[in-house]
Amino acid sequence: MKKKSRQQRRNQRTKNTAIGLVFALGVALVISVVSSSGTSKVTDVTLVTHDSFVMSPELIAAFNAKSGYNLKLIKAGDAGSLTNRLILTKNSPIADAVYGIDNTFSSLATSAGIISGKFQATDYGYVCFNYDKNWFAEKKMSAPTSINDLVLPAYKNLTVIENPKTSSTGLSFLAATIDKFGASGWKPYWSSLKSNGVKVDDGWETAYYTDFSGSSGKGSYPIVLSYGSSPADEVRDNGQSQTASILDGCFRQTEYSAVLKNAHNPKGAQAVIDFLLSSEFQNTFPTTMYVYPTLSGTPIPATWSAFTQIPTKTYGDKLDFNAGRKGWLADWSAIFG
């Protein structure tokens, strides 16, 4: 059977999620009818996430059945856009719980007072550049092995990244360069990157699925800022992945979930968080969102062993984002306009 493209599978998951929401609503209506007789009661609970979140119809139904709540999902852009939207609506939050704020934006969310209690680490991964092996083979070019290579003339106009002002992956890479090149070196590096024709997209999905040549979008850029686990999802009919990771200059990203302050249903929100941390949901992270689960002992697909490598060193994930973010982004904007 011909392997579906990653985008096709994502489209199917989106369709399935829509079907699942209808199914979940049907479950809620049935239980609500029962509640009129005084034997049961269902309360809506809303989870807001970044755009890459995946929860199958079966899992939505399972949560509803086990918790007695009716789960609703809202997607609100990349992690940066998600965080900013929650800050703007913190007095009347759009949801009860949040998933997808990561360690580049968590301190901003905490200082803005949008969460109740503490963030719960839900999954993690490594923000690394990927390259299209087929593209470089066809051009008979050596692929880059370090982020230092991306400013070389040989790789001019070949790289697409995400905007650090709106994207957690973009901010992760910015932090990695600040850590790797130091206070005196990171801005010259970015100036060189700009001069070498780097393209900046607002979010990861556009960069990876539209502009990157090695995924379903078949774009014109053979180098993309993505994740170290992404090659495991680009395995072709020959059993080989079309992509590989650049393991120098990676950032260890942790994603969190939390109950939102002023939530309409805080108990339901905590039930959602508990479900995201359960083995039933944690088992899905590697195959749906291509990140590592935080629950110890969760099985990892065999393809990860073959096509995913963990960088021996990461950069930027220990920086003080709350102290540095505003200045970093101002300096970055001065370079890129």
C-alpha positions as CSV (number, residue, x, y, z in Angstrom):
1,M,0.0,0.0,0.0
2,K,1.3,3.4,-0.9
3,K,2.4,5.4,2.2
4,K,0.3,8.5,2.8
5,S,2.2,11.7,3.0
6,R,2.5,13.4,6.4
7,Q,0.2,16.2,5.3
8,Q,-2.4,13.6,4.1
9,R,-2.3,11.9,7.5
10,R,-2.6,15.3,9.3
11,N,-5.6,16.1,7.1
12,Q,-7.1,12.8,8.0
13,R,-6.5,13.4,11.7
14,T,-8.1,16.9,11.3
15,K,-11.1,15.2,9.7
16,N,-11.2,12.5,12.4
17,T,-10.9,15.1,15.1
18,A,-13.9,16.9,13.7
19,I,-15.8,13.6,13.6
20,G,-14.7,12.9,17.1
21,L,-16.0,16.3,18.3
22,V,-19.4,15.5,16.8
23,F,-19.3,12.1,18.4
24,A,-18.3,13.6,21.7
25,L,-21.1,16.1,21.5
26,G,-23.5,13.2,20.9
27,V,-22.2,11.5,24.0
28,A,-22.7,14.7,25.9
29,L,-26.2,15.1,24.7
30,V,-27.1,11.6,25.6
31,I,-25.7,12.0,29.1
32,S,-27.4,15.4,29.4
33,V,-30.7,13.8,28.7
34,V,-29.9,11.3,31.5
35,S,-29.0,14.2,33.8
36,S,-32.5,15.6,33.4
37,S,-33.7,12.6,35.4
38,G,-31.2,13.5,38.1
39,T,-28.9,10.5,37.6
40,S,-26.0,12.1,35.8
41,K,-24.5,15.5,34.9
42,V,-22.1,16.6,32.2
43,T,-20.1,19.9,32.2
44,D,-18.2,21.3,29.3
45,V,-14.4,21.7,29.7
46,T,-12.3,23.5,27.1
47,L,-8.6,22.9,26.3
48,V,-6.8,25.4,24.2
49,T,-3.6,24.2,22.4
50,H,-1.2,25.1,19.7
51,D,-2.0,24.2,16.1
52,S,0.1,21.0,16.0
53,F,-1.9,19.3,18.8
54,V,-3.5,16.0,17.9
55,M,-6.1,14.2,19.9
56,S,-8.1,11.4,18.2
57,P,-11.9,11.0,18.3
58,E,-11.4,7.8,20.3
59,L,-9.3,9.6,23.0
60,I,-11.8,12.5,23.2
61,A,-14.6,10.0,23.7
62,A,-12.5,8.1,26.3
63,F,-11.9,11.2,28.3
64,N,-15.5,12.2,28.2
65,A,-16.7,8.7,29.3
66,K,-14.1,8.4,32.1
67,S,-14.3,12.0,33.5
68,G,-18.0,12.8,32.9
69,Y,-17.0,16.1,31.2
70,N,-17.5,17.1,27.6
71,L,-14.2,18.1,26.1
72,K,-14.0,21.0,23.6
73,L,-10.8,21.9,21.8
74,I,-9.5,25.3,20.6
75,K,-6.4,25.8,18.5
76,A,-4.7,29.2,18.8
77,G,-1.6,29.3,16.6
78,D,2.0,28.5,17.4
79,A,3.1,28.6,21.1
80,G,4.0,32.3,20.9
81,S,0.6,33.3,19.5
82,L,-1.1,30.9,22.0
83,T,0.6,32.5,24.9
84,N,0.0,36.1,23.8
85,R,-3.7,35.3,23.2
86,L,-4.1,33.9,26.7
87,I,-2.4,36.9,28.2
88,L,-4.8,39.3,26.4
89,T,-7.8,37.3,27.6
90,K,-6.6,36.3,31.1
91,N,-9.5,38.1,32.9
92,S,-12.0,36.1,30.8
93,P,-10.1,33.1,29.5
94,I,-11.1,31.4,26.3
95,A,-10.5,27.9,27.9
96,D,-10.1,26.1,31.2
97,A,-6.8,24.4,30.5
98,V,-3.9,25.0,28.1
99,Y,-1.4,22.6,26.4
100,G,1.6,23.6,24.3
101,I,3.2,26.5,26.0
102,D,6.9,25.5,26.1
103,N,10.0,26.5,28.0
104,T,10.6,29.5,25.8
105,F,7.3,31.0,26.7
106,S,6.4,29.5,30.1
107,S,8.1,32.2,32.1
108,L,6.2,34.8,30.2
109,A,3.0,33.0,30.9
110,T,3.8,32.6,34.6
111,S,4.8,36.3,35.1
112,A,1.7,37.4,33.3
113,G,-0.4,35.4,35.8
114,I,-2.4,33.3,33.3
115,I,-2.1,29.9,35.0
116,S,-3.4,28.5,38.3
117,G,-0.8,26.5,40.2
118,K,2.2,25.2,38.2
119,F,2.9,24.0,34.7
120,Q,3.1,20.2,34.2
121,A,5.8,19.0,31.9
122,T,3.8,16.9,29.3
123,D,6.3,16.1,26.5
124,Y,9.7,17.1,25.2
125,G,11.7,17.1,22.0
126,Y,14.8,18.6,20.3
127,V,14.5,21.6,18.0
128,C,17.1,20.9,15.2
129,F,17.5,21.6,11.6
130,N,16.4,19.0,9.1
131,Y,17.6,18.6,5.5
132,D,16.3,16.9,2.4
133,K,18.7,14.1,1.6
134,N,17.3,13.5,-1.8
135,W,17.7,17.2,-2.8
136,F,21.4,17.2,-1.8
137,A,22.0,13.9,-3.5
138,E,20.5,15.1,-6.7
139,K,22.5,18.3,-6.6
140,K,25.6,16.3,-5.7
141,M,26.2,18.6,-2.8
142,S,27.3,17.9,0.8
143,A,24.6,18.5,3.3
144,P,25.4,20.9,6.2
145,T,26.5,19.3,9.5
146,S,26.4,22.4,11.7
147,I,24.4,25.6,12.0
148,N,27.7,27.4,11.2
149,D,27.4,26.0,7.7
150,L,24.1,27.8,7.0
151,V,25.8,31.2,6.5
152,L,28.2,29.8,3.9
153,P,27.7,30.8,0.2
154,A,27.1,27.1,-0.8
155,Y,23.9,27.2,1.2
156,K,22.6,30.5,0.1
157,N,18.7,30.7,-0.3
158,L,18.3,27.1,0.9
159,T,17.1,27.5,4.5
160,V,13.6,28.3,6.0
161,I,13.1,29.0,9.7
162,E,10.3,30.3,12.0
163,N,9.8,33.8,13.4
164,P,11.0,33.9,17.0
165,K,8.4,36.5,17.8
166,T,5.5,34.1,17.0
167,S,7.0,30.6,17.0
168,S,8.4,28.6,19.8
169,T,10.7,26.7,17.4
170,G,11.9,30.1,16.1
171,L,12.6,31.4,19.6
172,S,14.3,28.1,20.5
173,F,16.7,28.6,17.6
174,L,17.3,32.2,18.6
175,A,18.2,31.1,22.1
176,A,20.5,28.4,20.8
177,T,22.4,30.9,18.8
178,I,22.7,33.3,21.7
179,D,24.1,30.5,23.8
180,K,26.4,29.0,21.2
181,F,27.8,32.2,19.7
182,G,27.7,34.4,22.8
183,A,26.8,38.0,23.4
184,S,29.2,39.3,20.8
185,G,28.6,36.7,18.2
186,W,24.9,35.9,17.8
187,K,23.9,39.1,16.1
188,P,26.6,38.9,13.4
189,Y,25.6,35.3,12.9
190,W,22.0,36.4,12.3
191,S,23.1,39.2,10.0
192,S,25.0,36.6,7.9
193,L,22.0,34.3,8.0
194,K,19.8,37.1,6.6
195,S,22.4,38.0,3.9
196,N,22.5,34.3,2.9
197,G,18.9,34.3,2.0
198,V,17.1,32.6,4.9
199,K,13.4,32.7,4.7
200,V,11.3,33.4,7.9
201,D,7.8,32.0,8.2
202,D,5.4,32.8,11.0
203,G,5.1,29.2,12.2
204,W,6.4,25.7,12.0
205,E,3.5,24.2,10.0
206,T,4.0,26.6,7.1
207,A,7.8,26.2,7.1
208,Y,7.7,22.4,7.3
209,Y,4.6,21.5,5.2
210,T,4.7,24.3,2.6
211,D,8.3,25.5,2.1
212,F,10.4,22.5,3.0
213,S,11.2,20.3,0.0
214,G,11.5,17.1,2.1
215,S,8.0,16.8,3.3
216,S,4.5,16.8,1.8
217,G,4.6,20.4,0.6
218,K,7.6,19.7,-1.6
219,G,8.7,23.4,-1.4
220,S,11.9,24.9,-2.7
221,Y,13.9,25.0,0.6
222,P,15.9,21.8,1.4
223,I,16.8,22.9,4.9
224,V,14.2,23.6,7.6
225,L,14.1,24.4,11.3
226,S,12.1,21.5,12.7
227,Y,12.7,18.6,15.2
228,G,15.2,15.9,15.7
229,S,12.4,13.3,15.6
230,S,10.9,14.6,12.3
231,P,13.0,12.2,10.0
232,A,11.1,9.3,11.6
233,D,8.0,10.6,9.9
234,E,9.5,10.9,6.5
235,V,10.2,7.2,5.8
236,R,9.5,6.3,2.2
237,D,8.5,3.1,0.5
238,N,12.1,2.0,0.3
239,G,12.3,2.0,4.1
240,Q,14.6,5.0,4.3
241,S,13.9,8.5,5.6
242,Q,14.1,11.2,3.0
243,T,15.4,13.6,5.7
244,A,18.0,13.8,8.4
245,S,18.8,16.1,11.3
246,I,21.7,18.5,11.8
247,L,22.7,17.7,15.4
248,D,24.8,20.8,16.1
249,G,22.9,23.8,17.5
250,C,19.8,22.0,18.8
251,F,17.6,23.2,21.7
252,R,15.8,20.9,24.2
253,Q,12.2,21.9,24.2
254,T,9.7,21.0,26.9
255,E,6.0,21.5,26.4
256,Y,3.6,22.0,29.4
257,S,0.0,21.9,30.3
258,A,-1.8,23.9,33.0
259,V,-5.1,25.0,34.5
260,L,-5.8,28.6,33.5
261,K,-6.5,31.2,36.1
262,N,-10.2,32.3,36.2
263,A,-11.1,29.0,34.5
264,H,-14.9,28.4,34.4
265,N,-14.3,24.8,35.2
266,P,-11.1,24.3,37.1
267,K,-11.9,20.8,38.3
268,G,-12.6,19.8,34.7
269,A,-9.4,21.5,33.6
270,Q,-7.4,19.4,36.1
271,A,-9.1,16.3,34.8
272,V,-7.9,17.2,31.3
273,I,-4.3,17.7,32.6
274,D,-4.4,14.3,34.4
275,F,-5.6,12.7,31.2
276,L,-2.8,14.3,29.1
277,L,-0.3,12.8,31.6
278,S,-1.9,9.4,31.7
279,S,-0.3,6.4,29.8
280,E,-3.3,6.3,27.5
281,F,-2.5,9.7,26.1
282,Q,1.3,9.7,26.6
283,N,1.5,6.6,24.3
284,T,0.2,8.7,21.4
285,F,2.9,11.5,21.5
286,P,5.6,9.8,19.4
287,T,3.2,8.8,16.6
288,T,0.9,11.8,16.4
289,M,3.1,14.8,17.4
290,Y,6.5,13.3,17.1
291,V,7.8,14.3,20.5
292,Y,8.9,12.3,23.5
293,P,6.4,11.6,26.3
294,T,7.4,12.6,29.8
295,L,5.9,9.5,31.4
296,S,8.7,7.1,32.1
297,G,8.4,3.7,30.4
298,T,6.3,4.9,27.5
299,P,7.2,2.8,24.4
300,I,8.9,4.6,21.5
301,P,8.4,3.4,17.9
302,A,11.1,1.3,16.3
303,T,11.5,3.9,13.5
304,W,12.7,6.4,16.1
305,S,15.7,4.1,16.9
306,A,16.5,3.9,13.2
307,F,16.0,7.5,12.1
308,T,16.1,9.7,15.3
309,Q,19.3,10.8,17.0
310,I,19.5,12.7,20.3
311,P,22.0,15.6,20.2
312,T,24.9,15.1,22.6
313,K,24.8,18.8,23.5
314,T,22.0,21.3,23.4
315,Y,22.1,25.1,23.5
316,G,19.9,27.8,25.0
317,D,17.4,25.8,27.0
318,K,19.0,27.0,30.3
319,L,18.8,30.7,29.5
320,D,16.6,33.1,31.4
321,F,13.9,33.8,28.9
322,N,12.0,36.2,31.2
323,A,15.0,38.4,31.5
324,G,16.3,38.2,28.0
325,R,13.3,37.8,25.7
326,K,12.4,41.5,25.2
327,G,16.0,42.5,24.4
328,W,16.7,39.5,22.2
329,L,13.6,40.1,20.1
330,A,14.3,43.8,19.8
331,D,17.8,43.1,18.5
332,W,16.5,40.3,16.2
333,S,13.9,42.7,14.8
334,A,16.5,45.4,14.2
335,I,18.2,42.9,11.9
336,F,15.2,41.6,10.1
337,G,12.9,44.6,10.2
